[in-house]
Amino acid sequence: MTTIEQEYADARPKSRALHARAVVRMPSGVAHDGRAFAPFPFYVARADGAYKWDVDGHRYVDCWSGHGALMLGHNHPAVQKAILEQARLGTHYSACSELEVRWAELICSIVPGAERVRFMMTGTETTALAIRVARAATGRQHIVKFEAHFHGLHDAVMAAVKDPFEIPVSAGVPPSTLTTTLVARNNDLAHVRELLDDHPVAAVILEPAGARSMVVPTNPAFLRALRELTRERGVVLIFDEVVTGFRMAAGGAQEYFGVTADLTCLAKAVAGGLPGAALTGRADLMDRVAFAGDAKRDRTQRVADQGTYSGTPLVAAAGVAALEILKTGEVQRELNRLGDRVREGMNQVLKTRAVPGVVYGASSIFRMHLGADATELGLHNYTADTARLDRGMGAVGGALHLAMLINGVDYSRGAAHGWLNGAMTDKDVDLMVEAFDRSIVRLREDKRLG
Ligand code: PMP
């Protein structure tokens, strides 16, 4: 019998040929670490709604959803129209435009705690600026981050992203850049308190719903307690809502959990699928970036910020079009319902097939784990071993992804999770659950599961 790898490869000769060309000119043949996998990645020719098609003619339900950015699915008519119309009017003015004003107004009307907005291009930039603003505002240098939480690629947040947490997630990070980065255990308020007692901390930063898009879920009670603790200590609380913003609810995790941060990092959904991001939050903090008109103060105490592609009209047009739809919360409520259905459906498959495992997550995000159930992993009471969840299911994870691709479903392979989007319907949820069932059967046949 052919293996899953062979079956995948044999059906994708054009992708194989493209990858052979790509590896000559691009490291690992890809533009993003998360897109590299064996035997070779597939190449997409077009996408529409809930689906994308590869160059060999296979259709996939796209549960990667633009790395989470495509909250409304591919080519939503209103977003597409806004992009096409703006492309005719110019893509970059080297000047201000009404669109960016509207975009900022929309964000402030939707996101809890958003009083001012600074547009940027990537999530990475927003967490870097948030930390800099917090340091400038408090006069302190240390920051607290949590094990397995991901905040982009700048040096200060490279600590403790992946197991083993003692080693930065990338080579080339000078240890000196991490001396002020303190690492806390997830859902452990006593540990955070200890770190705040022992160090002059400017900010605590976290993905509010949990490390790496809910791989390690956050206890809502912990989140509320963290809010109180940071407020008492005058420490800036930064929510990295790059993934959860506009997804868990119109007002993101802050609305979902009823906890408001001091600064909020937004990217992905905020720009309707184009490259755009925004830092938002309390006016007194955000105004650290504003010019005061006092030359000395502006030169010595202001937080500088500028990016060639910050707030460009093309991106703003897509952002405004998307947020005008997302602001009511209707899309999110429907997606949260579909999210529950996916998780229930896949967990039922595991039960029926008697495979130890769990599909967990919240809202419109699901994560698959084979080999241990929710109780064993400590998911029910937030006592999970972060390193274990971070490592995921090991080699079987790659085989599951290939089997799901063979069965017409793609998702973020790295952490084995999927993001739903507004183009999806109950029919697509059925496709995902059926694909999961066939994939589990196939893994068994291939002797990849016990
Ligand atoms: N924070 C979180 C929680 C993310 O998931 C990501 C990217 N997936 C980032 C920050 C970085 O965003 P970007 O890739 O736009 O720099």
Residues whose N, C-alpha, C, O or C-beta is under 5 A from the ligand:
A	BS01	PMP	T122 G123 T124 F150 H151 G152 E207 D240 V242 V243 A267
